[in-house]
Amino acid sequence: MKVDFGRTAADYASHRAAYPDRLYERLAAAGIVPQPGSNAAVDLATGTGMIARALARRGWAVTALDIAPAMIDSAAALAQAEGVAIDARVAPAENTDCTAKSFDLVTAFCCWHWFDREAAARDAHRILKPGGRLVVGALDFHRASGNVIELSSALIKRHNPEWTPDRLGFRLSWADELPVEMFAIVERHDELLDIPYSQEAWCGRIRASAGVSASMAPEAVAIFDRAHAEKLRQTYGEAGLNVPHRLAYFIAQAR
């Protein structure tokens, strides 16, 4: 199944929930804070630039990379609208073309599963200064029996049988794949949290996912979207949704 997140940029920008402040607070507690002359960061597969903008607001000089031009355009526009400076460029994680040994931080959120992970890790090490940090993580849906994510996922599968969500999702075990001669693991974190969505916003969030707008034809997306909205109304009435998520990441230090 071919996935193109450039087709989801508008919904992605409008409906994807932001990472909670406690993510950045935990990173700061781990020593990941900008310092004078040591504040250069790269955000891989930045999408609409959510992580990149958050880092920039906290004092980092951020280069935001993505392979989808539509995502880079969206990231640049959102940054400009917020008055935040980021350098948004089209580039793959496996070959960033960034200057070697020039960055203090590399981040990769909700994207490591899309990469050639070995190649991405090696390029991250190439561009990090010695002692620089690589942070790989995600804010994933937490599917459980009877919850809204199971409902939405089952409907996606019905409309898009080729969708294979099992290959998606973050794995803390990816930390153990990093070359030991390049990185030392310094922290792993995993927690569950609920994020509120209106039903309309949840429909938009699901449209932005890999199994819907990123891989289905527009006419099929429209049919799915109507069915999804109706299923939510049948199940939850007019109530808002508390959607369970899993916030997880690991931090590695470049040797």
N, C-alpha and C positions, 0 to 999 in steps of 0.2 A: 504494500500500500504506500503510495507516494504521499508525503506530507509536506505542505508548503504553508508555513505560518504567516508568510506575507499576505495571504488571503484573509487572515483573521485580524489584521492589525487594528482596525477600528474597534471591534468588540474587545479585543485584548486590552486596548488603552482605556476603554470605558468601564469594563466590568471585572477585570482581574483584581482581586483584593491585594492591598499593599502588605508588605511584610511588617509585622508588629515592631514597635519601637524596641521591645526587649531583645530582638535579634541584634540590633546595633549596640545596645547596652551590654550585651554579653560579649560581643566582639571587642568592645572597648575594654571590658574587664580582662580580656585575654591579651591586652596590650596592642590591639589593632586600632590605633588612633594615629591621625596624621601628625607629623612633626615638621618643624621648619626645615626645608630642604629635603624632606623624606616623606613625601605625601602623594606619590604617583601611583595610580591604581588603574587596572584594566578590568572591565566587566565583560566576560565572554558571553556570547549569545544573549545580548542585552535585551532583546525584544523591544518593548516600548521604553526601555531605559529606567524601569522602576528602581532597581538596585543602584544603577549609575547615578540617578538624580539624588537618591537618599545619601549616597556617599559624598556627592558634591556638596550637598547642604551641610554636611558635617566636616567640610574642610579638605576633602581629597580632590586632587587634580585627576579627573577621570577620563580615560579613553574607553568608549563604549563600542563594542564590536558585535556584528551580527551578519549572517550570510544573506538575509532577506532585505533588499533595498527598501521595501515598504516599511519594515520595522525600524530601520535606521531613520527614515524620513519622519516616522512618528515619534521616535525617541528625541530627535533634534527639535521637532516642533513643540513637544511637551516641555522640554528643557527651556526653550526660549520663552514659552508662555509663563513658566514659573520663575523666570529670571535666574536660572541655574546654568552654569557653564559646564558643558561636557563636549568632548571631541568624539563625535559619532561617525563611525566608518564601517564600510562593508568589508568584512574579512572573516575567514573561518578560524575556529579555535585551534585547529591543528597547525595552522601556518599564519600567524597573526601579522607577520611582517613588522612587528614592533622591534625597537632597538634592544639588543641583548643587554642584560644586567642593568636595566633602567627603571624597574618598577619595584615598589615596596609591597604591593598587594595585587593579587589576581583573584577575582571572584567568578564563580560559575554556579548559578542557581536555576533549578528546574530545567537543566539542559545537559548534564553530564552523560545521560543515557543516549543522547543523539550523536555523541562524538565518537571518533576513534579515540578511546580513552587513553591509550598508551601514547599516541601522538600528541594529544592535547596536553597531557601531563609533561611530556618532554619539552613542548614549546613553552608552557608556563614556567618551567624551570629555567629555560634559556633566557626569558625576559625578566625574571625576578633577580633582584640583587641577592647576594648571600645573606641569609637570615630573613628574607622576605617571606610573606605568608601567602599560601594558597588556601582559599576557603571555598569548599564545594558543598552545596546544600540544596534544599528545596522546601517549598510550602505545598505539600501534596494533599490531595483529598484523602480522607480516611474512611474507606468503605467498610461498612459492617451490615449485618443482616437487618433489613427493614429500614435503613436510613435513606436520606434523599440521594446520596451518591449512588447507592445500589439501584435506586429507582431510575436515575438518569442514565447510569451506565447500561442497564438492561435495555433501555429504549434506544440508546445509541447502537448497541449490538444488533437490535432488531432491524434498524434502518441501514446499518453499515456492517454487514456480516464479516467483512475483511478486517475490521478493526480488532487489534490484538493488544489490549491494555496491559496484559501481564508483563510485557517487556518494558513498560514505562514504570515510573516511580523510583524514588531515591533508595539507594542501598548504602548503609554505613560501611559495609564490607568493601566498597570501592576504595576506601582508604588503604586497605591492605594490598591493592594492586599497584599503588604508587611505587616507583623504583626506589629501593631503600638507599641507594647511593645518591639519590637526588633530594629526598624528602624525609623528614622525621615527623610523625604524627604527634601533635601536641594536645589535641582536644577532640572529643566526639560528643555530640549533643542530640537528644531526641525527646520531643514532648508533643502532647496532644492539646489542641485548642479549638474552640468553636469560633467561627466568623459569621456575623449576621449578613444575610442577603435578603433583599426583596425577591419575590418570585420573578419579576421582570429582569432584575439584575442577574439572577441565577440562570435564567434562559440565555442572557447575553454571555455569561461566563462559559456556559456549556457550548454555545455556538463557537466560541473562540478556541475550543479544544482540538486536539489532534484528530479525534474521531469524527468531528463534524465539519466545520468550515475549512479546516486545513486539509481535508482529504475527500470531501463529498462535493458533487456538482452543486451549483447554486440553487437549482430547482429542487434538488433533494434536500438541501439544507432548509429551505422554506417549508417543505412538507414536514420534516422532522421537528422544526421549531414550533409549528402549530400543534403537533401531537404532544410535544414536551410541555408546552404551556397548559394544554388541556389536562394532561395527566397530573401536573402539579395542582391545578385547581380542584380536580376530583379528590386528590389525596389530602390536601392541606387547607382546602377552602381558600380564604383570602389571607391566611396567616403568613407572616414572614418566616424565614428559614434560619435556623442556626446550623451552619454547615460544618461538620467536623473535619479538621485538618491536622496534618502532622508536620511540625516544623523540625527539621533535622539538618545537621551539617557536620562536617569535620574540618579541622584546621591542620594544615601541614606547613612546616617550616623548611625553606630551601636550604640545603647544605652548601 
